[in-house]
Amino acid sequence: MRWDNIYLAGTGLYLPEQQYTAEQAVADGVYDASAAETNGIRAVRVANDDEAGVVMAAAAGRQAMSRSGHDPQDIDLVLHGYVSHQGREMWSPAHYVQQETVGGGPSVTIEMRQGCNGLLAALELGASHLAARPDTTAALLTAGDAFRLPYIDRWKSDDQTIFGDAGSALVLSKRQGFARLLATASTTEPSLEPLYRGGGPWTWAPFDTGKPVDLTARKDEWLMRYEDAYDDALELVNQKLTSVLDQAVTEAGTSVTEADWFVHANLIQPIVEWGFHKSLGLDPARTTYEWGRDLGHMGNSDQIGGINHLVETNQPKSGDKLITVGAGIGFMWTVAVLEFV
């Protein structure tokens, strides 16, 4: 979708103060030394007891609002995305974020559950909401995740991911901003849904075994169904990413090689090199990956956090174009193309 007069008006990123290095995790016996060397993630941030994912999201939301030039009454939509437990069962974390950031003004407040693609999916939905309603001005998008034992083992629950805690936020606006949203595109592939479900019986309640979630075992079970299942899944993932990326850059009137910046998830180094840098011909210096190696995969917050980092460090110039890519279990991919103004 090509967008006109939709802007990024402000971003926010909340990082807990406590840092936990991979070196220390190996010394503590909670992370494998060979995996640490291969994966390339140097450290993560760890939330304290008072920093539930939703609390960090609200803090990032307040920062984004203060930078955006918008008042709470300008916000018509709040979207909140997350992966991990939000601090309570059977409640509405999105409305907590609303109350803690802009109060009672927005007419629509919704939570986004699209795995780690939640915030980029919210970006596309937020732009659609603003474009379709002439009387709206802005939308607040937030995300926050704290990955805690005994539910999630940040070092071991997924052999392709090291989880870090953070909150992030973005204000979308029809009035003003530091970057213009040129285009977005999304696609899904539900045949890959079993990859993170695995087999076995349905559970009766969250965390019913009392053991940390084992995403690696679920994936291995599905990918061992037949000899070529792993290769077939990789080929399908690559096809979907390529198709949605091509659609977005074409509608934006640019290309991957012409973009000045590329922001992807903070995944382990083998995945990043195979899935992004080599396959797309990216110079790592055009990405935020070196920054992300000290934070790990922050659920929904890698992409907006990466954009926030570029802006805070004054790296983009007026006219620079940025491509950001997200993927979430389900599966769903979203690509957004921005131009700094």
Summary of the structure (lengths in Angstrom):
residues: 341
radius of gyration: 19.1
end to end distance: 19.9
largest distance: 57.1
contacts: 1221
relative contact order: 0.19
helix: 38%
strand: 22%
